[in-house]
Amino acid sequence: MKLSELPHRTAATVESVDDHTPNDTIARRLRELGFVSGERVEVMAAGPVAAEPLLVQIGYTRFALRRSEAARVRVSVLENQA
Protein backbone atom coordinates (compact mmCIF):
# COMPACT_ATOMS: atom_id res chain seq x y z
CA MET A 1 0.00 0.00 0.00
CA LYS A 2 1.17 3.54 -0.67
CA LEU A 3 1.38 6.07 2.15
CA SER A 4 -0.96 8.34 0.16
CA GLU A 5 -3.65 5.59 0.37
CA LEU A 6 -3.28 4.95 4.11
CA PRO A 7 -6.43 5.88 6.09
CA HIS A 8 -6.00 8.67 8.63
CA ARG A 9 -4.85 7.66 12.11
CA THR A 10 -3.87 4.14 10.97
CA ALA A 11 -0.45 2.99 12.13
CA ALA A 12 1.83 1.45 9.54
CA THR A 13 5.49 0.69 8.98
CA VAL A 14 7.60 1.88 6.09
CA GLU A 15 8.64 -0.87 3.68
CA SER A 16 10.52 1.18 1.08
CA VAL A 17 10.74 4.42 -0.88
CA ASP A 18 10.35 4.14 -4.66
CA ASP A 19 12.99 5.77 -6.85
CA HIS A 20 11.61 7.08 -10.16
CA THR A 21 15.04 7.81 -11.66
CA PRO A 22 18.67 7.07 -10.76
CA ASN A 23 19.82 9.49 -8.03
CA ASP A 24 16.19 10.52 -7.39
CA THR A 25 16.45 13.64 -5.21
CA ILE A 26 12.92 13.37 -3.78
CA ALA A 27 13.34 9.71 -2.79
CA ARG A 28 16.73 10.50 -1.25
CA ARG A 29 15.26 13.40 0.73
CA LEU A 30 12.41 11.23 2.02
CA ARG A 31 14.96 8.70 3.29
CA GLU A 32 16.97 11.50 4.93
CA LEU A 33 13.81 12.65 6.73
CA GLY A 34 13.41 9.16 8.24
CA PHE A 35 11.25 7.28 5.77
CA VAL A 36 13.31 4.09 6.02
CA SER A 37 12.33 0.44 6.33
CA GLY A 38 10.80 -0.46 9.70
CA GLU A 39 9.89 3.06 10.84
CA ARG A 40 6.37 3.62 12.19
CA VAL A 41 4.34 6.12 10.18
CA GLU A 42 0.84 7.56 10.39
CA VAL A 43 -1.20 10.03 8.32
CA MET A 44 -2.56 12.51 10.84
CA ALA A 45 -4.64 14.81 8.61
CA ALA A 46 -5.10 16.15 5.10
CA GLY A 47 -5.38 19.68 3.81
CA PRO A 48 -8.70 21.31 2.89
CA VAL A 49 -8.15 21.61 -0.88
CA ALA A 50 -8.04 18.27 -2.74
CA ALA A 51 -6.84 16.68 0.53
CA GLU A 52 -3.42 18.21 -0.08
CA PRO A 53 -0.95 18.29 1.65
CA LEU A 54 -0.91 15.29 3.98
CA LEU A 55 0.26 15.73 7.55
CA VAL A 56 2.41 12.66 8.21
CA GLN A 57 4.01 11.63 11.48
CA ILE A 58 7.12 9.46 11.49
CA GLY A 59 8.50 8.81 14.94
CA TYR A 60 7.85 12.01 16.91
CA THR A 61 8.24 14.33 13.91
CA ARG A 62 5.49 15.60 11.63
CA PHE A 63 5.90 16.57 7.98
CA ALA A 64 3.62 18.03 5.33
CA LEU A 65 3.96 15.96 2.17
CA ARG A 66 2.38 16.32 -1.24
CA ARG A 67 0.31 13.31 -2.26
CA SER A 68 2.77 12.65 -5.09
CA GLU A 69 5.61 12.43 -2.54
CA ALA A 70 3.60 10.22 -0.16
CA ALA A 71 2.77 7.92 -3.09
CA ARG A 72 6.48 7.02 -3.32
CA VAL A 73 6.49 5.52 0.19
CA ARG A 74 5.38 1.87 0.45
CA VAL A 75 3.90 0.91 3.83
CA SER A 76 2.27 -2.06 5.54
CA VAL A 77 -0.50 -1.60 8.10
CA LEU A 78 0.32 -2.67 11.65
CA GLU A 79 -1.97 -5.48 12.81
CA ASN A 80 -2.07 -4.65 16.54
CA GLN A 81 -3.09 -1.05 17.00
CA ALA A 82 -3.70 0.30 20.49
C-alpha positions in Angstrom: 0.0 0.0 0.0 1.2 3.5 -0.7 1.4 6.1 2.1 -1.0 8.3 0.2 -3.6 5.6 0.4 -3.3 5.0 4.1 -6.4 5.9 6.1 -6.0 8.7 8.6 -4.8 7.7 12.1 -3.9 4.1 11.0 -0.5 3.0 12.1 1.8 1.4 9.5 5.5 0.7 9.0 7.6 1.9 6.1 8.6 -0.9 3.7 10.5 1.2 1.1 10.7 4.4 -0.9 10.4 4.1 -4.7 13.0 5.8 -6.8 11.6 7.1 -10.2 15.0 7.8 -11.7 18.7 7.1 -10.8 19.8 9.5 -8.0 16.2 10.5 -7.4 16.4 13.6 -5.2 12.9 13.4 -3.8 13.3 9.7 -2.8 16.7 10.5 -1.3 15.3 13.4 0.7 12.4 11.2 2.0 15.0 8.7 3.3 17.0 11.5 4.9 13.8 12.6 6.7 13.4 9.2 8.2 11.2 7.3 5.8 13.3 4.1 6.0 12.3 0.4 6.3 10.8 -0.5 9.7 9.9 3.1 10.8 6.4 3.6 12.2 4.3 6.1 10.2 0.8 7.6 10.4 -1.2 10.0 8.3 -2.6 12.5 10.8 -4.6 14.8 8.6 -5.1 16.2 5.1 -5.4 19.7 3.8 -8.7 21.3 2.9 -8.1 21.6 -0.9 -8.0 18.3 -2.7 -6.8 16.7 0.5 -3.4 18.2 -0.1 -0.9 18.3 1.6 -0.9 15.3 4.0 0.3 15.7 7.6 2.4 12.7 8.2 4.0 11.6 11.5 7.1 9.5 11.5 8.5 8.8 14.9 7.9 12.0 16.9 8.2 14.3 13.9 5.5 15.6 11.6 5.9 16.6 8.0 3.6 18.0 5.3 4.0 16.0 2.2 2.4 16.3 -1.2 0.3 13.3 -2.3 2.8 12.6 -5.1 5.6 12.4 -2.5 3.6 10.2 -0.2 2.8 7.9 -3.1 6.5 7.0 -3.3 6.5 5.5 0.2 5.4 1.9 0.5 3.9 0.9 3.8 2.3 -2.1 5.5 -0.5 -1.6 8.1 0.3 -2.7 11.6 -2.0 -5.5 12.8 -2.1 -4.7 16.5 -3.1 -1.0 17.0 -3.7 0.3 20.5 
